[in-house]
Amino acid sequence: MAGHRQDKLNNAVMLELAAIIREVKDPRVAKSFVSIVGASVAPDMSTARIFYSVLGEDDGVAKGLNSASGFIRSELAKRLNLRITPKLAFIRDNNTERAMHISTILKDIQD
């Protein structure tokens, strides 16, 4: 049962962060198309690994996210009504870019 609760928490964090990211004023984040693709909250709620992807150029998105992490954490705490708000670690996920690159290569082969 605890696994189901953890999955629900991870999903809730991911969905809320997707909305919160759009409110970040830091231009490194605001000017980029950032998608939250996953979240993994530690069972003790001390940390959360947040997986994100960036479509196009990554002009310091990681630094922008880390800079805005205080705002992001406080918004997350308000929206999810958490007793403990985990420290956020942002990790870039390149799977989307890799898939698009492979798709382009396959199209070129077909042509």
C-alpha angles and dihedrals in degrees: 000000000000090000091058091050090049091051091051091050092048090050093047091050091048093050095046093046090052088059095040093051089063089059095053109116097199105116092220088065102027094055094048130075100241122180126190105223101174148353131206115190117194114244090244090051091234096121140014127199109215116198116205138172130207123212110217125350120008102218099179096309092149092054090046093051092048090047091052095042093106091056091042092051093048092049091047091051091051096046099044097034092227123180090210121028111207123231107253124232113189115212123186114233113203097184093105092052091046091051092050091049092050090048090053091049091050091050090051091052091051094050 
